[in-house]
Amino acid sequence: MRTRKNTLLSSTIVGGLAASISVLAASGALAQDAAVVQDGTAAQDGSAQVEDIVVIGSRIRRDNYNAPSPTQVVTREEATLQGFASTTEALQSTAVTGGTSQINNAYGGYVTDGGPGANTIGLRGMSPSRTLVLLNGRRVSPAGSRGSVGAADLNVLPTAMIDRVEVLRDGASSVYGSDAVAGVVNIQTRQNFEGLVFEGQRNEPLEANGAGGSTRLSLTAGVRGDRWRAAGSIERYERDELTLRDREFTRCQTDGFRNGQDYIDPLTGQSKCYPVTTTGSNGVTINTIATGATTGVAAPGATGTTFNRWRPNSAVTTGLVGFEGVGGPGNDLNVRDTFEDRMLNESLISPVEITTLYGEAGYQLNALGNAEIYGEALFNQRKSSQTGYRQLALDYAVGSPLIPANLQGSVAFGDQGLNQGQDVGVRAFIGYGNDHSEQEVDFGRYVAGIKGDFFVPEWRYDAYVSYSRSKSTYTSEQFLTDNLIASLDVVSDGAGGFQCAALASNPGCVAAPALTTQTIGGVLPQDWKDYVFRPVTGTTEFIEKVASIGIDGPLFSLPAGRVMGFFGAEWRESEIDDTPGLDSQLGNTYNYSTSAITRGSDSVKEVFGEIEAPLLVDLPGVRELTLNGSARYTDYDSYGDDTTYKVGLVYR
C-alpha cells in the first residue's frame, strides 16, 4: 500500500502546545524507508554524564552501552519522521521485525493471540507469546478477547509518553523468563518530561480517497519538584476501515496468485474473480442449487447433459425448466457463480478506535537508602470491528412444500445437514451477504514500587508489584442451527403462504422462504434473516499479578575490572475466564465449531541471577573481552520446575 508517508511528510501534522502555546507543523522532510535503528554500541553524547544504564537483554547496570546481545533502539523522533501514527506501527515495521509477518488488523478472520483486532509482535518468526513486551522494564500482560489471550496487545501502549523503543532479537529466557525465547521489546517512557504538549497526526493513503488512513491526537503533561515528579498523557487513535473494494489488487482476486493457473470465466472470457477450483481457493459457490442427477441444458462452459448443480436461468424452457447445468461429471468447478459485489465489503484492515490514559509519578523519600517510591497507571480501551461475507447452504428436505413442483422428485443427499432424519431434496448455495463482528477490550495496568541504595555499598535494589486486568466483550453474527431447522419445517398457513409447523410452541418462529430464483440469488425476507442470523456475545477476563525484587552491584574485582552481579526473585499469577455465548457453547452456530468455556489459573515462582566479568581489556587485538552469564530457576504450579541458563561473550 502506497501512502503519503513514503513521500514528503506534508500530510503528517505534528502540533506542539508548549509553554508558548504555539502550534508547530512538521517541515517537509523526506521520510526514510525504514525507521532509523541504532545498535547497542551506539556512541554516547559526550556532553552528558551517563549513569546507571540498563541495556535490554541484561539486568546489570553499567556505565556504557555495551551489551552481550544485539539490541536496536528506535527513538521517538525517528518514529515520527517515518510517519508512524502509533507505537504498534513502529514496532511492526520491517526495520524492527526483520520482515517477518505480524498479527495486525488484517487478521480479522483468523484465530490469533488476543482475538480479532489485537496487534502483537513476534520476533524471529516465532509466536507472539514468545516475545516479551516490557514497559519501563516491567511486564505488559496479555490483553484481548476469546480463549487465546497469551501475548501483549501493542494497542495498549501509551504512544504519547514513549521516549524510545528497545528491541532485543535474541533469546533471553534466562534473564526474563520463558516468554522471552524469541526476544524482548522494552518501551521506555519520558520519565523526566516537563511541560504541556499537544500532538496531532494524520496518515492518509493516496489511493481510494484515504480509506485505511489513521489519526492520532494526544495531550501530554509533566511537572517536577525537588523530590517528586509526575507526568501523564491522554490520547485517541483511530484507524479507518480498508475494504477489498478500496484496493485495485483485491477487487478481483484470482486463483493465479495461489497456484500459477489462470481460470477464465466462460461468461466474460476474463480471469474469474474469486474462483472455485479443485486446487482450493478463496471463492464459494453461490446462486446455485444441488439436486440429484438430472438431464438438462448446459450453461456456457459446461459439458454434457446430466448435471447435479444448477443456477437459475429463466430463458431455459427444456429439461429442468428455469435452470442451466453448471456442475456434474467432467465439469470444471469454475463454471459456477462464485462472486457478487457484497464480497468487496469485507474488511482488509479492521477499523479501530483506541483511547489511552497513562500516568506515572515518583517521590524521593530521603530514607531507606535514598529510596524513591514510584507508580504507574495505564488504562486503555479498544473498539474494533470486522466485516465478512457469508455463504448459506440451505437444505430443503425431500417433499418439503417449499420446493417447486419441477424439483419435488430430487434427492440431492442422504440424511445430513439441517434435515432431522430426512434426505435432502435440494440444497441451495446462497450468497447471504455481509456479517459483522465487534470487540471491546478494556485494559488496566497498575504498578507500585520502591528503589534505592542497598545496605551494601554501591548495591541497589528495585522492588515492585503490579496488577493488570483485561476485560473484553466480543460479538459475532451467526446462523442459529435450531432456528434454521424450525424455519424449514413448514405447513400451509391457509392464505397461500407457509408458517412454521411448531408455531404454537415457538411463536417467534419465521418460516423459511420458498425455493425461488430470488431466494437462490440471496434476496431473502428481512424477518426471516432476523430470526436465523443473530449476534452471539461472549466475554473474556484475563488477570495477571506480579511481585518482583532485584538487587545489583559489584561482586569483586579482576585485573580487567569489576565483576558485576544481579540477583532477583519474582512471583506471577495469571487467571483467564473466557465464556463464549450460549449458542456457541451449545454448538448451535451453523457451520461453526463449538466454543467451550476456557477457565483456569497458573502461577510461577522464579529466582534468577546474572554476572558480568571483564576478562581482558586494552590489549593488542583485544579492546574488550567480557563474559556474561545468566541462570533462572522456574517453578510452575501447572507442570513443575526447570532451569535455564545462558553464557555469552562481548568481544571488541
VOGU-3710 file (C-alpha; in Angstrom, 3 decimals, decimal comma):
1> mrtrkntlls> 0,000/0,000/0,000  1,495/3,287/-1,115  0,931/6,054/1,403  1,894/9,663/1,719  4,331/8,832/4,482  6,598/7,459/1,738  6,823/10,927/0,180  7,078/14,331/1,793  5,738/14,484/5,310  3,476/17,375/4,391
11> stivgglaas> 0,418/15,282/5,264  1,669/14,380/8,732  0,907/17,284/11,024  2,581/17,260/14,392  1,382/20,061/16,589  3,094/21,097/19,794  1,435/23,063/22,524  4,384/24,056/24,669  4,965/26,901/27,102  4,369/29,420/24,331
21> isvlaasgal> 1,120/27,644/23,326  2,279/27,555/19,706  1,272/25,001/17,125  4,069/23,526/15,064  3,757/21,767/11,730  6,210/19,162/10,557  8,504/20,581/7,935  8,777/18,972/4,519  11,479/16,425/5,086  11,877/13,213/3,216
31> aqdaavvqdg> 10,767/10,177/5,233  13,212/7,322/5,371  12,294/3,896/4,019  12,838/2,362/7,442  12,944/3,623/10,967  16,459/4,551/11,961  17,913/1,736/14,014  20,731/2,024/16,488  22,643/-0,907/17,892  23,726/-1,483/21,451
41> taaqdgsaqv> 27,145/0,025/20,825  25,870/3,412/19,684  28,077/6,333/20,575  27,149/8,296/23,631  26,594/12,015/23,808  29,880/13,346/25,021  28,257/16,406/26,534  26,242/14,457/29,103  27,248/12,336/32,065  25,777/8,862/31,573
51> edivvigsri> 24,942/6,924/34,715  23,111/3,752/35,642  22,406/2,480/32,154  20,428/-0,762/31,964  20,608/-2,228/28,461  17,809/-4,536/27,340  18,959/-8,157/27,431  20,742/-7,646/30,739  19,626/-6,523/34,185  23,069/-5,295/35,228
61> rrdnynapsp> 23,661/-1,550/35,491  26,668/-0,312/33,558  28,360/2,916/32,518  28,300/2,241/28,764  26,036/0,777/26,095  27,959/-2,456/25,594  25,707/-5,498/25,819  26,187/-9,253/25,358  23,218/-9,425/22,970  22,353/-7,417/19,827
71> tqvvtreeat> 19,937/-4,592/20,553  18,145/-1,979/18,466  16,774/1,376/19,531  14,068/3,376/17,742  13,643/6,840/19,201  10,508/8,932/19,338  11,839/11,389/16,772  12,748/8,653/14,309  9,292/7,082/14,506  7,654/10,480/13,909
81> lqgfasttea> 9,817/11,217/10,859  8,896/7,852/9,400  5,232/8,836/9,697  4,169/6,152/12,162  0,986/7,215/13,953  1,307/4,664/16,763  3,827/2,524/18,584  2,175/-0,502/17,004  3,057/0,701/13,506  6,663/1,362/14,501
91> lqstavtggt> 7,113/-1,999/16,225  5,595/-3,964/13,346  7,736/-2,217/10,742  10,285/-4,173/8,743  13,167/-2,403/10,473  12,151/-3,922/13,806  10,709/-7,290/12,810  13,131/-8,120/10,024  10,263/-8,589/7,580  8,513/-11,427/9,427
101> sqinnayggy> 4,709/-11,425/9,331  2,995/-9,882/12,360  -0,540/-10,190/13,728  -2,287/-6,911/12,953  -5,655/-5,520/11,865  -5,508/-7,558/8,656  -6,054/-10,825/10,559  -9,738/-10,391/11,368  -10,762/-13,827/10,094  -8,054/-15,864/11,819
111> vtdggpgant> -7,605/-17,437/15,249  -4,876/-15,269/16,766  -3,410/-14,347/20,148  -5,723/-11,742/21,628  -8,508/-12,351/19,112  -9,560/-10,111/16,195  -8,339/-6,522/16,389  -5,314/-7,316/18,549  -1,855/-6,249/17,345  1,077/-8,288/18,600
121> iglrgmspsr> 4,753/-8,721/17,841  6,608/-11,975/17,351  10,340/-11,676/16,808  12,434/-14,083/14,745  9,337/-15,672/13,203  8,130/-17,144/16,489  4,755/-16,884/18,199  3,926/-13,536/19,857  3,603/-15,412/23,155  7,372/-15,977/22,946
131> tlvllngrrv> 8,232/-12,268/22,686  8,177/-10,407/25,996  6,923/-6,812/25,970  8,079/-4,527/28,800  7,048/-1,025/29,795  9,881/0,703/31,664  11,468/-2,699/32,214  8,328/-4,251/33,708  5,962/-6,737/32,092  2,980/-5,753/29,988
141> spagsrgsvg> 0,431/-8,507/30,498  -1,668/-10,024/27,699  -4,913/-8,389/26,602  -7,651/-9,318/24,169  -10,706/-11,458/23,617  -11,588/-15,139/23,278  -9,720/-18,041/24,813  -6,245/-17,451/23,371  -5,126/-14,373/25,308  -1,424/-15,110/25,530
151> aadlnvlpta> 0,500/-12,100/24,207  0,698/-8,392/24,941  -1,525/-6,260/22,711  0,535/-3,367/21,346  -2,639/-1,277/21,158  -2,451/-0,651/24,925  0,882/1,198/24,811  0,872/4,954/25,579  2,338/6,304/22,338  2,339/9,935/23,512
161> midrvevlrd> 4,582/9,177/26,506  7,103/6,959/24,761  10,710/8,139/24,593  12,254/5,164/22,804  11,735/1,517/21,929  14,462/-1,030/22,652  14,380/-4,333/20,784  16,371/-7,464/21,605  16,189/-10,092/18,860  17,884/-12,833/20,830
171> gassvygsda> 16,817/-15,487/23,300  16,600/-14,080/26,823  14,642/-16,692/28,764  17,350/-16,981/31,422  17,144/-13,236/32,081  13,393/-12,587/31,735  11,581/-15,943/31,627  10,228/-18,415/29,078  8,116/-15,798/27,297  11,353/-14,146/26,110
181> vagvvniqtr> 12,589/-17,073/23,997  12,226/-15,069/20,768  13,322/-11,743/22,210  12,279/-8,711/24,218  10,746/-5,330/23,421  11,120/-2,627/26,070  9,099/0,589/25,842  10,753/3,425/27,751  8,631/6,446/28,689  9,686/10,091/29,071
191> qnfeglvfeg> 10,124/9,982/32,842  11,747/13,411/33,100  9,181/15,145/30,922  8,126/18,673/31,873  5,656/20,945/30,126  2,481/20,594/28,126  2,389/19,258/24,559  -0,461/18,642/22,146  0,215/16,421/19,141  -1,877/15,574/16,113
201> qrnepleang> -1,035/13,283/13,242  -2,915/12,054/10,171  -1,637/9,382/7,801  -3,747/9,145/4,668  -3,138/6,734/1,775  -3,037/8,160/-1,720  -5,444/5,554/-3,061  -9,196/5,107/-2,531  -9,864/8,568/-1,081  -7,883/7,855/2,051
211> aggstrlslt> -9,513/4,556/3,031  -7,344/2,850/5,642  -5,889/6,094/6,981  -5,188/6,775/10,648  -5,443/9,708/13,045  -3,803/10,249/16,427  -4,428/13,104/18,874  -2,703/13,358/22,240  -2,103/15,665/25,173  0,964/15,132/27,371
221> agvrgdrwra> 1,805/16,970/30,590  4,621/16,736/33,126  5,755/18,570/36,258  8,696/18,167/38,638  9,658/19,319/42,105  12,756/18,967/44,253  11,783/15,497/45,407  8,949/14,466/43,135  7,921/14,051/39,517  4,659/13,377/37,722
231> agsieryerd> 3,708/13,009/34,076  0,849/11,637/32,062  -0,935/11,595/28,745  -4,322/11,112/27,172  -4,620/10,095/23,550  -7,050/8,972/20,903  -6,133/6,819/17,924  -8,467/5,895/15,086  -7,774/3,718/12,091  -10,246/3,773/9,212
241> eltlrdreft> -11,503/0,588/7,642  -9,920/-0,627/4,430  -12,109/-2,991/2,402  -11,393/-5,249/-0,543  -13,187/-2,678/-2,680  -10,678/0,025/-1,747  -7,657/-1,512/-3,464  -7,417/-2,479/-7,113  -5,403/-5,622/-6,463  -8,076/-7,030/-4,095
251> rcqtdgfrng> -11,178/-6,166/-6,122  -10,830/-9,259/-8,268  -8,811/-11,959/-6,542  -7,864/-14,762/-8,903  -6,516/-18,210/-8,249  -3,457/-17,402/-10,327  -1,920/-15,753/-7,260  -2,075/-19,106/-5,453  -1,081/-21,828/-7,886  0,073/-20,114/-11,051
261> qdyidpltgq> -3,015/-21,081/-13,057  -5,394/-18,633/-14,673  -9,076/-19,601/-14,572  -11,241/-17,961/-17,212  -14,884/-17,081/-16,626  -16,758/-18,609/-19,600  -19,356/-15,822/-19,409  -16,833/-12,985/-19,819  -13,683/-14,561/-21,242  -11,687/-12,790/-18,493
271> skcypvtttg> -9,871/-14,096/-15,425  -12,509/-15,146/-12,919  -12,831/-13,263/-9,652  -12,863/-15,499/-6,573  -12,692/-18,791/-8,480  -13,599/-22,212/-7,092  -11,202/-24,883/-8,313  -10,115/-28,367/-7,400  -6,898/-26,868/-6,027  -8,833/-24,918/-3,411
281> sngvtintia> -9,107/-21,167/-3,443  -10,915/-18,207/-1,954  -14,254/-18,425/-3,755  -17,514/-20,097/-2,691  -20,359/-21,445/-4,782  -23,356/-19,067/-4,753  -26,575/-18,611/-6,734  -26,603/-22,383/-7,233  -28,646/-25,420/-6,172  -27,595/-29,036/-5,703
291> tgattgvaap> -30,010/-31,767/-6,830  -29,952/-35,394/-7,763  -28,557/-36,150/-11,223  -30,931/-34,609/-13,750  -30,891/-34,085/-17,517  -30,992/-30,518/-18,753  -29,387/-27,641/-20,634  -25,675/-26,917/-20,105  -24,521/-23,474/-19,027  -21,763/-21,741/-21,045
301> gatgttfnrw> -18,514/-23,577/-20,316  -20,237/-26,726/-19,019  -20,242/-30,029/-20,899  -22,706/-32,898/-21,094  -26,443/-33,133/-20,479  -26,635/-34,581/-16,954  -25,950/-32,277/-14,009  -26,326/-32,079/-10,239  -25,512/-28,367/-9,841  -27,731/-25,700/-11,397
311> rpnsavttgl> -28,158/-21,963/-11,482  -31,333/-20,065/-12,357  -31,873/-19,059/-15,992  -35,395/-18,024/-16,953  -34,594/-18,489/-20,646  -34,314/-22,278/-20,266  -37,601/-23,905/-21,310  -36,496/-27,523/-21,765  -35,013/-30,102/-19,407  -35,025/-28,645/-15,908
321> vgfegvggpg> -37,077/-25,593/-16,766  -35,698/-22,335/-15,410  -32,203/-23,729/-14,667  -28,949/-24,362/-16,536  -26,425/-27,018/-15,549  -23,144/-25,815/-14,027  -21,846/-28,929/-12,291  -21,628/-32,651/-12,876  -19,200/-35,328/-14,089  -16,300/-33,819/-16,029
331> ndlnvrdtfe> -17,262/-30,193/-15,409  -14,870/-27,561/-14,094  -15,970/-26,227/-10,725  -15,207/-22,767/-12,013  -18,260/-22,736/-14,283  -20,331/-21,952/-11,177  -21,091/-18,479/-9,844  -18,533/-17,542/-7,198  -18,603/-13,768/-6,937  -21,007/-10,986/-6,053
341> drmlneslis> -20,481/-7,328/-5,234  -21,048/-7,620/-1,475  -17,870/-9,672/-1,184  -15,943/-6,446/-1,737  -17,303/-5,062/1,553  -15,074/-7,457/3,504  -12,517/-5,830/5,777  -8,956/-5,892/4,544  -7,865/-3,744/7,502  -10,149/-3,635/10,547
351> pveittlyge> -11,317/-0,243/11,779  -10,266/0,516/15,344  -10,803/3,209/17,959  -8,356/3,366/20,866  -8,415/5,614/23,920  -5,410/5,562/26,259  -4,779/7,254/29,605  -1,370/6,939/31,240  0,225/8,429/34,324  3,416/7,935/36,312
361> agyqlnalgn> 4,877/9,536/39,406  7,842/9,267/41,765  8,765/10,659/45,181  12,185/10,759/46,855  11,935/9,592/50,473  15,441/10,620/51,606  15,323/7,402/53,608  15,711/3,663/53,065  18,851/4,226/51,022  17,790/7,406/49,209
371> aeiygealfn> 14,769/5,474/48,048  12,207/6,601/45,510  8,689/5,287/45,592  7,091/5,211/42,166  3,884/4,264/40,484  2,353/3,829/37,049  -1,262/3,629/35,927  -2,437/2,728/32,446  -5,986/2,456/31,146  -6,783/1,561/27,567
381> qrkssqtgyr> -9,987/0,879/25,676  -10,040/-0,662/22,211  -13,103/-0,905/19,996  -12,582/-2,878/16,806  -14,831/-4,498/14,227  -14,686/-6,608/11,089  -16,963/-7,136/8,103  -17,013/-10,533/6,446  -19,050/-12,393/3,861  -21,163/-15,490/4,438
391> qlaldyavgs> -22,449/-18,239/2,208  -25,526/-20,147/3,418  -26,103/-23,753/2,375  -29,846/-24,137/2,968  -31,197/-27,704/2,921  -34,761/-28,302/1,758  -35,945/-31,786/2,788  -37,414/-34,241/0,301  -41,108/-33,493/-0,021  -40,903/-30,008/1,508
401> plipanlqgs> -43,730/-27,774/0,261  -41,082/-25,048/-0,149  -39,583/-26,914/-3,143  -41,118/-26,060/-6,569  -43,008/-28,755/-8,450  -40,308/-29,450/-11,046  -37,812/-30,309/-8,269  -40,089/-32,324/-5,976  -38,602/-35,629/-7,119  -34,985/-34,623/-6,438
411> vafgdqglnq> -32,817/-36,341/-3,814  -29,510/-34,477/-3,535  -28,053/-36,098/-0,406  -28,915/-38,588/2,256  -29,837/-37,629/5,800  -27,486/-34,755/6,678  -27,279/-31,012/7,252  -30,334/-29,219/8,587  -32,852/-32,018/7,993  -33,521/-34,137/11,042
421> gqdvgvrafi> -33,794/-37,733/9,850  -34,791/-36,763/6,300  -32,972/-36,842/2,988  -32,014/-33,539/1,375  -34,110/-32,866/-1,695  -32,429/-29,633/-2,793  -29,542/-27,702/-1,277  -29,397/-24,004/-2,114  -25,957/-22,360/-2,098  -26,928/-18,792/-1,264
431> gygndhseqe> -24,730/-15,707/-1,198  -26,183/-14,498/2,099  -24,240/-11,258/2,364  -22,091/-9,496/4,931  -21,659/-10,374/8,577  -20,169/-8,235/11,323  -18,006/-8,875/14,373  -17,157/-6,440/17,160  -14,775/-6,394/20,108  -14,451/-4,034/23,042
441> vdfgryvagi> -11,418/-4,547/25,278  -10,830/-2,602/28,497  -7,290/-2,940/29,847  -5,863/-1,638/33,101  -2,322/-1,917/34,464  -1,184/-0,568/37,825  2,352/-0,605/39,240  3,741/0,429/42,629  7,376/0,084/43,621  10,373/1,318/45,540
451> kgdffvpewr> 14,021/1,540/44,512  17,142/2,828/46,177  20,588/2,041/47,603  21,048/-1,342/49,247  22,779/-1,656/52,608  25,932/-2,944/50,826  27,994/-0,117/49,241  27,254/0,501/45,528  24,451/-2,048/45,525  20,918/-1,037/44,627
461> ydayvsysrs> 17,513/-2,600/44,889  14,243/-2,320/42,981  11,028/-3,977/44,103  7,557/-3,614/42,661  4,121/-5,159/42,473  1,727/-4,881/39,546  -1,847/-5,775/38,748  -3,226/-5,995/35,217  -6,730/-6,803/34,041  -8,121/-7,211/30,550
471> kstytseqfl> -11,901/-7,452/30,269  -13,498/-7,817/26,865  -16,810/-8,370/25,148  -16,898/-9,904/21,686  -19,869/-10,311/19,371  -20,235/-12,072/16,031  -23,269/-12,640/13,834  -24,089/-16,327/13,429  -26,689/-18,591/11,845  -28,534/-20,366/14,661
481> tdnliasldv> -28,974/-24,037/13,804  -32,142/-24,596/15,837  -33,862/-21,604/14,248  -32,873/-22,715/10,747  -34,274/-26,194/11,397  -37,511/-24,820/12,829  -37,954/-22,408/9,919  -37,592/-25,173/7,307  -40,278/-27,351/8,903  -43,362/-25,624/7,494
491> vsdgaggfqc> -47,040/-26,145/6,767  -49,548/-24,110/4,796  -50,835/-21,014/6,576  -54,147/-21,238/4,714  -53,537/-17,999/2,848  -51,251/-19,187/0,089  -48,110/-18,979/2,203  -46,323/-21,014/4,859  -45,834/-20,965/8,602  -43,649/-22,927/10,987
501> aalasnpgcv> -45,136/-26,290/11,926  -44,188/-25,631/15,554  -45,571/-22,097/15,614  -47,884/-22,850/18,539  -44,980/-23,850/20,794  -42,491/-21,473/19,175  -44,434/-18,264/18,485  -41,337/-16,357/17,325  -40,595/-18,800/14,513  -40,485/-17,391/10,964
511> aapalttqti> -40,949/-19,748/8,023  -38,092/-20,086/5,551  -38,664/-18,633/2,077  -39,782/-20,909/-0,718  -37,072/-22,066/-3,111  -37,269/-19,426/-5,844  -34,850/-17,590/-8,101  -34,840/-14,697/-5,612  -34,050/-16,996/-2,687  -31,207/-18,711/-4,540
521> ggvlpqdwkd> -29,850/-15,285/-5,513  -29,720/-14,095/-1,901  -32,827/-11,872/-1,913  -34,298/-13,004/1,414  -37,133/-11,757/3,656  -35,785/-9,493/6,394  -37,948/-11,031/9,145  -36,542/-14,469/8,355  -32,975/-13,128/8,321  -33,557/-11,528/11,714
531> yvfrpvtgtt> -34,799/-14,870/13,044  -31,999/-17,146/11,824  -28,994/-14,763/11,822  -28,320/-13,211/15,210  -25,476/-11,739/17,272  -23,765/-14,117/19,694  -21,824/-12,430/22,505  -19,092/-13,752/24,776  -16,821/-12,267/27,441  -13,164/-12,707/28,361
541> efiekvasig> -11,325/-11,667/31,501  -7,576/-12,040/31,960  -5,830/-11,034/35,193  -2,110/-11,039/35,922  -0,419/-10,229/39,230  3,331/-9,759/39,606  5,663/-9,240/42,561  9,351/-8,790/41,772  12,544/-7,766/43,541  16,097/-7,413/42,302
551> idgplfslpa> 19,446/-6,245/43,655  22,594/-5,483/41,699  26,104/-4,233/42,266  29,818/-5,143/42,200  30,864/-8,587/43,467  34,660/-8,357/43,343  37,463/-7,090/41,113  39,574/-8,727/38,433  42,639/-7,214/36,723  40,427/-6,133/33,812
561> grvmgffgae> 37,748/-4,584/36,012  34,961/-5,262/38,445  32,688/-8,283/38,263  29,069/-7,115/38,410  26,114/-9,155/39,543  22,341/-9,105/39,620  20,084/-11,365/41,682  16,325/-11,398/41,875  13,108/-13,238/42,559  9,663/-12,970/41,017
571> wreseiddtp> 6,164/-14,350/41,506  3,446/-14,209/38,877  -0,118/-15,429/38,791  -2,375/-15,445/35,745  -6,096/-16,150/35,513  -8,362/-16,428/32,481  -12,119/-16,741/32,208  -13,433/-16,877/28,658  -17,167/-17,507/28,410  -18,438/-17,737/24,825
581> gldsqlgnty> -22,063/-17,002/24,020  -24,514/-19,740/25,000  -25,258/-20,646/21,381  -21,530/-21,126/20,766  -21,220/-23,296/23,863  -24,165/-25,466/22,797  -22,908/-25,902/19,236  -25,904/-24,009/17,896  -23,907/-21,894/15,429  -24,419/-23,389/11,978
591> nystsaitrg> -21,216/-24,447/10,206  -19,119/-23,110/13,097  -17,328/-25,199/15,698  -18,446/-25,388/19,309  -16,691/-22,982/21,691  -16,195/-24,174/25,247  -15,545/-22,130/28,369  -11,837/-21,524/28,983  -11,236/-21,023/32,670  -8,179/-21,579/34,832
601> sdsvkevfge> -5,139/-20,130/36,526  -1,431/-20,719/36,885  1,331/-19,254/38,970  5,095/-19,317/38,844  7,901/-18,651/41,305  11,327/-17,782/39,942  14,798/-16,926/41,199  17,446/-15,711/38,805  20,894/-14,224/38,617  23,361/-12,700/36,193
611> ieapllvdlp> 27,068/-11,902/36,324  29,331/-9,922/34,032  33,088/-10,402/34,295  35,680/-8,414/32,283  38,382/-10,879/31,219  40,656/-8,739/29,050  40,814/-5,028/28,320  43,006/-2,694/26,230  45,393/-5,340/24,907  46,787/-5,767/21,383
621> gvreltlngs> 43,930/-7,069/19,257  41,563/-7,017/22,213  39,897/-3,822/23,254  37,473/-5,735/25,447  36,585/-9,339/26,243  33,756/-9,683/28,744  31,970/-12,813/29,945  28,247/-12,661/30,655  26,309/-15,485/32,265  22,740/-15,807/33,498
631> arytdydsyg> 20,588/-18,536/35,012  16,976/-18,885/36,133  15,121/-21,448/38,225  11,408/-21,658/37,455  8,653/-23,476/39,336  5,202/-23,518/37,691  2,179/-24,838/39,529  0,940/-26,379/36,276  3,890/-28,558/35,295  6,740/-28,285/37,795
641> ddttykvglv> 10,207/-26,789/37,811  13,019/-26,268/35,348  16,301/-24,403/34,931  17,557/-22,256/32,063  20,935/-20,643/31,562  22,908/-18,669/29,019  26,563/-17,755/28,528  27,803/-15,008/26,219  30,911/-13,015/25,334  31,414/-9,422/24,300
651> yr> 34,497/-9,010/22,112  35,732/-5,765/20,611
//
